Amino acid sequence: MKKLMFFSMLLFFAVVSESRAQISAGVQQLSSATFASIGTDPDNKMFGEARVSTGRRVGIEGTFGYNFVQKDEVNFYSGFHLGTEGNRDGVYLGIPLGVLVKPFSNTRNFGFLLEASPIFPTEYGNYFRAGIGMKYTFR
């Protein structure tokens, strides 16, 4: 499992470094934990994000997303998460469904994020998480 996690994170950072995209930062309050994230421009057709969860268990998560709907005011995306939860062994896989709403017409850098994701852990059973957050893109 550690080899899979290492390969996945290596692939994620290779995509981020080759994308030459703007950087985004965000904070999300999901039902399982609070996540701080940094990633590529969420307005690209494909984007990536590295997340660190804080709370009972500190963990890391890589997220790949694909925008199915891209407009000036809203993006609808799906993709996958691959991550680990702190002191637990193993890696989990998640399939996010999210909406990034950019309500301010004078700046499209700031947005509100709504995301829901079933999580499929390898050892502890499945669960569903959902939540809200904020994201800012540095252009």
C-alpha positions as a Markdown table, in Angstrom:
| # | Residue | x | y | z |
|---|---|---|---|---|
| 1 | Met | 0.0 | 0.0 | 0.0 |
| 2 | Lys | 2.8 | 2.4 | 0.7 |
| 3 | Lys | 4.1 | 1.9 | -2.8 |
| 4 | Leu | 0.7 | 2.7 | -4.2 |
| 5 | Met | 0.5 | 5.9 | -2.1 |
| 6 | Phe | 4.0 | 6.9 | -3.1 |
| 7 | Phe | 3.3 | 6.4 | -6.8 |
| 8 | Ser | 0.0 | 8.3 | -6.6 |
| 9 | Met | 1.5 | 11.3 | -4.9 |
| 10 | Leu | 4.5 | 11.3 | -7.3 |
| 11 | Leu | 2.0 | 11.2 | -10.2 |
| 12 | Phe | -0.1 | 14.0 | -8.7 |
| 13 | Phe | 2.9 | 16.3 | -8.2 |
| 14 | Ala | 4.2 | 15.6 | -11.7 |
| 15 | Val | 0.8 | 16.7 | -13.1 |
| 16 | Val | 0.9 | 19.8 | -10.9 |
| 17 | Ser | 4.4 | 20.8 | -11.9 |
| 18 | Glu | 3.7 | 20.2 | -15.7 |
| 19 | Ser | 0.4 | 22.1 | -15.7 |
| 20 | Arg | 2.0 | 25.6 | -15.5 |
| 21 | Ala | -1.3 | 26.7 | -14.0 |
| 22 | Gln | -2.3 | 29.3 | -11.4 |
| 23 | Ile | -2.3 | 28.2 | -7.8 |
| 24 | Ser | -5.4 | 28.0 | -5.6 |
| 25 | Ala | -5.7 | 27.6 | -1.9 |
| 26 | Gly | -8.7 | 26.7 | 0.1 |
| 27 | Val | -10.3 | 25.5 | 3.4 |
| 28 | Gln | -13.1 | 23.0 | 3.5 |
| 29 | Gln | -15.2 | 21.8 | 6.5 |
| 30 | Leu | -16.3 | 18.3 | 5.6 |
| 31 | Ser | -18.2 | 15.9 | 7.9 |
| 32 | Ser | -15.0 | 13.8 | 8.5 |
| 33 | Ala | -12.5 | 16.7 | 9.1 |
| 34 | Thr | -11.4 | 20.1 | 8.1 |
| 35 | Phe | -9.1 | 20.2 | 5.1 |
| 36 | Ala | -6.6 | 22.8 | 4.0 |
| 37 | Ser | -5.7 | 22.5 | 0.3 |
| 38 | Ile | -3.4 | 23.9 | -2.4 |
| 39 | Gly | -3.7 | 23.0 | -6.0 |
| 40 | Thr | -3.9 | 24.1 | -9.6 |
| 41 | Asp | -6.4 | 26.5 | -11.2 |
| 42 | Pro | -9.9 | 25.1 | -10.6 |
| 43 | Asp | -11.1 | 26.8 | -13.8 |
| 44 | Asn | -9.0 | 24.4 | -15.9 |
| 45 | Lys | -10.7 | 21.4 | -17.5 |
| 46 | Met | -8.6 | 19.1 | -15.4 |
| 47 | Phe | -7.1 | 20.2 | -12.0 |
| 48 | Gly | -5.3 | 18.7 | -9.1 |
| 49 | Glu | -5.2 | 19.4 | -5.4 |
| 50 | Ala | -3.2 | 18.3 | -2.3 |
| 51 | Arg | -5.1 | 18.4 | 0.9 |
| 52 | Val | -4.1 | 18.0 | 4.6 |
| 53 | Ser | -6.8 | 17.0 | 7.0 |
| 54 | Thr | -6.8 | 18.4 | 10.5 |
| 55 | Gly | -8.8 | 17.1 | 13.4 |
| 56 | Arg | -8.7 | 13.8 | 15.3 |
| 57 | Arg | -6.5 | 12.2 | 12.6 |
| 58 | Val | -4.1 | 14.3 | 10.5 |
| 59 | Gly | -3.8 | 12.8 | 7.0 |
| 60 | Ile | -3.0 | 13.7 | 3.5 |
| 61 | Glu | -5.1 | 13.4 | 0.3 |
| 62 | Gly | -4.5 | 13.9 | -3.4 |
| 63 | Thr | -7.5 | 14.9 | -5.5 |
| 64 | Phe | -7.8 | 14.9 | -9.2 |
| 65 | Gly | -10.8 | 16.7 | -10.7 |
| 66 | Tyr | -12.5 | 17.1 | -14.1 |
| 67 | Asn | -14.9 | 20.0 | -14.8 |
| 68 | Phe | -18.0 | 18.7 | -16.5 |
| 69 | Val | -19.6 | 22.2 | -16.5 |
| 70 | Gln | -17.4 | 25.3 | -16.8 |
| 71 | Lys | -19.0 | 28.7 | -16.6 |
| 72 | Asp | -17.9 | 32.1 | -15.3 |
| 73 | Glu | -20.1 | 31.7 | -12.2 |
| 74 | Val | -20.0 | 28.0 | -11.5 |
| 75 | Asn | -18.0 | 24.8 | -12.1 |
| 76 | Phe | -19.4 | 21.3 | -11.6 |
| 77 | Tyr | -16.7 | 18.6 | -11.2 |
| 78 | Ser | -16.0 | 15.0 | -10.3 |
| 79 | Gly | -12.9 | 12.9 | -10.1 |
| 80 | Phe | -11.2 | 10.9 | -7.4 |
| 81 | His | -9.4 | 11.2 | -4.0 |
| 82 | Leu | -6.5 | 9.1 | -2.9 |
| 83 | Gly | -5.4 | 9.5 | 0.7 |
| 84 | Thr | -4.5 | 8.2 | 4.1 |
| 85 | Glu | -5.9 | 9.0 | 7.6 |
| 86 | Gly | -3.2 | 9.6 | 10.1 |
| 87 | Asn | -2.5 | 6.7 | 12.4 |
| 88 | Arg | -4.5 | 4.2 | 10.3 |
| 89 | Asp | -2.8 | 1.9 | 7.9 |
| 90 | Gly | -4.0 | 1.8 | 4.4 |
| 91 | Val | -5.2 | 4.1 | 1.7 |
| 92 | Tyr | -8.7 | 5.2 | 0.9 |
| 93 | Leu | -10.3 | 6.1 | -2.4 |
| 94 | Gly | -13.1 | 8.7 | -2.8 |
| 95 | Ile | -15.2 | 9.9 | -5.7 |
| 96 | Pro | -16.1 | 13.6 | -5.2 |
| 97 | Leu | -19.0 | 15.4 | -6.7 |
| 98 | Gly | -18.5 | 19.1 | -6.3 |
| 99 | Val | -19.7 | 22.6 | -7.2 |
| 100 | Leu | -17.5 | 25.7 | -7.1 |
| 101 | Val | -19.7 | 28.8 | -7.1 |
| 102 | Lys | -18.0 | 32.2 | -7.9 |
| 103 | Pro | -20.7 | 34.7 | -6.9 |
| 104 | Phe | -18.8 | 38.0 | -7.2 |
| 105 | Ser | -18.8 | 39.4 | -10.8 |
| 106 | Asn | -15.9 | 41.7 | -10.2 |
| 107 | Thr | -13.5 | 38.9 | -9.2 |
| 108 | Arg | -13.7 | 35.2 | -10.3 |
| 109 | Asn | -10.7 | 34.4 | -8.0 |
| 110 | Phe | -12.9 | 33.7 | -4.9 |
| 111 | Gly | -15.5 | 30.9 | -4.7 |
| 112 | Phe | -17.6 | 28.8 | -2.4 |
| 113 | Leu | -17.2 | 25.1 | -2.6 |
| 114 | Leu | -19.9 | 22.4 | -2.0 |
| 115 | Glu | -18.6 | 18.8 | -2.1 |
| 116 | Ala | -19.9 | 15.3 | -1.4 |
| 117 | Ser | -17.9 | 12.1 | -1.7 |
| 118 | Pro | -18.4 | 8.4 | -0.9 |
| 119 | Ile | -15.2 | 7.1 | 0.7 |
| 120 | Phe | -14.1 | 3.5 | 0.2 |
| 121 | Pro | -11.4 | 2.7 | 2.8 |
| 122 | Thr | -9.4 | -0.5 | 2.4 |
| 123 | Glu | -9.7 | -1.8 | 6.0 |
| 124 | Tyr | -12.4 | 0.1 | 8.0 |
| 125 | Gly | -15.5 | 0.2 | 5.9 |
| 126 | Asn | -17.2 | 2.8 | 3.7 |
| 127 | Tyr | -18.6 | 6.1 | 4.7 |
| 128 | Phe | -20.0 | 9.3 | 3.0 |
| 129 | Arg | -18.7 | 12.8 | 3.6 |
| 130 | Ala | -20.0 | 16.2 | 2.6 |
| 131 | Gly | -19.3 | 19.8 | 3.4 |
| 132 | Ile | -18.6 | 23.4 | 2.4 |
| 133 | Gly | -15.5 | 25.5 | 1.9 |
| 134 | Met | -13.9 | 28.5 | 0.3 |
| 135 | Lys | -11.3 | 28.7 | -2.4 |
| 136 | Tyr | -9.1 | 31.5 | -3.7 |
| 137 | Thr | -7.1 | 31.3 | -6.9 |
| 138 | Phe | -3.9 | 33.5 | -7.2 |
| 139 | Arg | -3.7 | 34.8 | -10.8 |
